[in-house]
Amino acid sequence: MASFKIVRVRAEKRKGGPKALAALLPKPRSNADLTKLPDSRALSEMTKRVFSAGFVWRVIEQKWPGFEEAFLNFEPKRLLFQPDDFWEGLAKDVRIVRNPRKIRSVRENAAFVLAEAKAHKSFGRLLADWPKDDQVGLLELLGKKGSRLGGMTGQYFLRFVGWDAFILSRDVVACLREAGVDLSDKASTRKDLRLAQAQFNAWAKETDLSYAELSRICAMSVGENMDAAMIRARAETHE
């Protein structure tokens, strides 16, 4: 397998040097900050990722204040206290994207967040305590116990909520394959995830970089060589 030095040097050359590259890297939350994450913010980010999947992310961002109002600021206990009429009414609420299945997932994920919060004192503490070298296990938990949090949605949730996550975007997959990791084209199987995890674990030991930084450098080492402004804009929605 290739040393990460090769990947990093390639990205530095494409982005204008080490300092220019460093300025484009994401910074995950510390474990202390994750522990303080309110359950409502975890549920809010879950919901944003679920509604963004297969949709224009910009539209979701523009409508997000309406989502917060419609879903009672995503307070899990308050949402779970609401009767069926409340949820049925959301299917006609113009403040949000009126997708009945995704609306139903908010109710299910509120129960998921609350259950994990009871078990771990908060959902943020669950995230803080989860080993960074086992993202695959955390994704499996999200996929099995959460609603519509499988696949890329789970990866984006972890990244946007601030957990130190890699994202298997098209460019990251291309980078890993170039490094010798035998991934399928879409890198969506359990085997693919474990192979990617093993490589990122090895690179994390080799370097002093977070998984999020490793992932972003990978993405910037291949594919279209976008300028800084384009990268920052894309980073709000993709790797």
Long-range contacts (C-beta under 8 A, 24 or more apart in sequence): 1-179, 1-180, 1-181, 1-199, 1-202, 2-178, 2-179, 2-180, 3-206, 4-203, 4-206, 4-207, 4-209, 4-214, 4-217, 6-179, 7-175, 7-179, 7-217, 7-218, 7-221, 8-207, 8-217, 8-221, 10-221, 10-222, 11-217, 11-218, 11-220, 11-221, 14-220, 14-221, 14-225, 15-220, 15-228, 20-228, 21-217, 21-220, 23-228, 24-216, 24-220, 24-228, 24-231, 24-232, 24-235, 25-212, 25-213, 25-216, 25-217, 26-159, 26-212, 26-213, 26-216, 26-235, 27-210, 27-212, 28-162, 28-163, 28-164, 28-165, 28-210, 28-211, 28-212, 29-161, 29-162, 29-163, 31-128, 31-129, 32-128, 33-162, 34-124, 34-125, 34-127, 34-128, 34-162, 34-163, 35-122, 35-124, 35-125, 35-128, 36-124, 37-122, 37-123, 37-124, 37-127, 37-161, 37-162, 38-122, 38-124, 39-75, 39-76, 39-113, 39-114, 39-117, 39-122, 39-123, 39-124, 40-73, 40-74, 40-75, 40-76, 41-74, 41-161, 42-113, 42-123, 42-124, 42-127, 42-161, 43-74, 43-76, 43-79, 43-106, 43-109, 43-110, 43-113, 43-123, 44-68, 44-71, 44-73, 44-74, 45-157, 45-160, 45-161, 46-109, 46-113, 46-146, 46-149, 46-157, 47-71, 47-74, 47-105, 47-106, 47-109, 48-160, 49-149, 49-153, 49-156, 49-157, 49-160, 50-102, 50-105, 50-106, 50-109, 50-147, 50-148, 50-149, 50-153, 51-96, 51-97, 51-99, 51-102, 52-156, 52-237, 53-148, 53-152, 53-153, 55-97, 57-236, 57-237, 58-237, 59-97, 60-97, 61-236, 63-95, 63-96, 63-97, 66-94, 66-95, 66-96, 67-95, 67-96, 69-95, 70-95, 70-96, 71-96, 71-106, 74-106, 74-110, 76-110, 76-111, 76-113, 76-114, 76-117, 77-114, 79-106, 79-107, 79-110, 80-107, 80-110, 80-111, 80-114, 101-148, 102-148, 104-147, 105-147, 105-148, 108-146, 108-147, 109-146, 109-147, 109-149, 112-145, 112-146, 112-147, 115-145, 116-145, 127-158, 127-161, 127-163, 130-163, 132-164, 132-204, 132-210, 132-211, 133-197, 133-201, 133-204, 134-197, 135-165, 135-166, 135-193, 135-197, 135-200, 135-211, 136-190, 136-193, 136-194, 136-197, 138-163, 139-193, 151-188, 159-212, 159-239, 164-210, 164-211, 164-212, 165-211, 165-212, 165-215, 166-196, 166-200, 166-211, 166-212, 166-214, 166-215, 166-218, 167-215, 167-219, 167-238, 167-239, 168-192, 168-193, 168-196, 169-219, 169-238, 169-239, 170-223, 171-218, 171-219, 171-220, 171-222, 171-223, 171-239, 172-215, 172-218, 172-219, 172-239, 174-222, 174-223, 175-218, 175-219, 175-221, 175-222, 176-218, 178-222, 215-239
